[in-house]
Amino acid sequence: MIIASNVALSYGKRVIFKDVNIKFTPGNCYGLIGANGSGKSTFLKILSGEIDSTAGDVLVTPGQRISVLKQDQFAFDRPPPCDRCNRIRLTADGMLKPCLHSDEEIRLDFNRLEESLRAAILAKPRRGGACTARAMAQIGG
């Protein structure tokens, strides 16, 4: 069982919600509805313990746990970002990978990408000869 008692959250003077009292009992299915930005996800984060409320308490029956599926719909479509700088990069072979942290390594990777583009342009000069020449001139070829 999960009990939210007098839960409130505010950021400065902006009150997101206050005096929330609810008891989630076993065997029931609950839905949380509301307008965009009304605090639905934030309330769930408070219930799960991800963030703290400004006031009130959340009690979970001892021995029980709360599991959360994050709202990030792209979480499995890209690699996790780099632990050091929280970025990802596009490699010359079109793969997304954590960043390299070094300007020299990034420059070398960019050069490999540039070489791949040149090779692709040179390999398919069938149409648009003028366009191919302009593209090559723009990348220094």
N, C-alpha and C positions, 0 to 999 in steps of 0.2 A: 504494500500500500504506500502511496505517496500523498503527503498532506502539505499543502501550501497554506501558511497561516499569516495573514496580514502582510503579504509580500508587496513590496513597493520598489520602484526603481526610478531614479531621476538623475539627470545630468545637469548639474548646476540648478538653475531655477526651472528647467524643463522637466516636467513630470511625464514619464512614459506610461506608468500605471501605478495605482496605489490601492491598498486594502484588498488585495487579491486573496480570496479564501476558497480553496477547493480541495476535495478529497477524491483521489483516484483509487478505486477499489478493484481488487482482483476479479477477473472474469468479464470485465466490461471493456468496451472499445470506445475511445474518446477521440474527438476531432476538435481542432482549434481553428477557428475561422476569424477573419477580421480584415480590414482594409490594409493595403500595402503600407508598410511603415508604422503599423499600430503597435508593434512589439511582440508579435507571435513568436518569432524565432528567438528573440531576446528572452522571453519568458521561459521557453524550453531550455535555453542555455542556463538560466538560473536553476531550473528544476534538476538539470544534469550536473550542476556544480561547476560548469565551465566558467561562469562569471558569478560574482556575488551580488545580492540584492542590496538596495539601500536600507531597507527595513524588512522585518518579518523573518520567518523561518521556513525551511523546507525539511520535512522529516521523511525518511525512507525507512520502511520496516527493516529491522536488523536482519542480515543474511540475504537481503534482496539487493539488486543492483539495477542501474539504469543504463541502457545501451543507446547510443546515438548514431544515426546515419547522417553525416554532414550534408549540407545543402549544396555543395559544390558539384554541379552536374558535369564539370570537365575534369574532375579529379583523376579519372582513369584514362583520359585521352592524352595526357602529357606526362612527361617525367616529373618527378618531384623537383622543386627548385633547389639550387645549391644551398647548403647549410650556411655557407660563409656570407653570401651576398643576396640570397633569395631570388636569383635570376636563372633563366635557362637561355640556351643559345641555339641557333640553327647552324649545323655543321655543313661542310661542303657537300656531303652526300645526302643532304636533305633531312637529316635526323635532328631531333631536338635532344639536347643533352645539358647537364649542369654547366654553368659557365667555367671558364678556364682561370680566372683571377689574374691573368697576366696580359698586359697590353701586347707584348711580343707574341704570345701564343694566339691571341685573338687576331692580330695582324696576319700571322701565318695561316690561320684558318680562313680568314677573309681572302687571302691570296689564292688558296686552294679553291675556294668557291668561285672566285673570279676566273681562274684557269678552266674550271669546269664549264662556266658560261661561255668562254671563248671557244672551247672545243665543241660545244653544242651548236654554237652559231656557225662555226666553220664546217661542221658536219652536215648542215642542212641549208646550203645557200640556194636551194631550188627557186624559191619565190622571194620577191622583194629584195632584189640585189641592192637597191639604194638604202632600204631599211637596214639590211645586214651591215652595210658599210657604215651607216650612222651609228648603229649599236656598237660596232667594233671601235669606232672613233671615240665614243663616249667612255669606253672602258680602257682606252689606251692601246687598242690593237691595230 
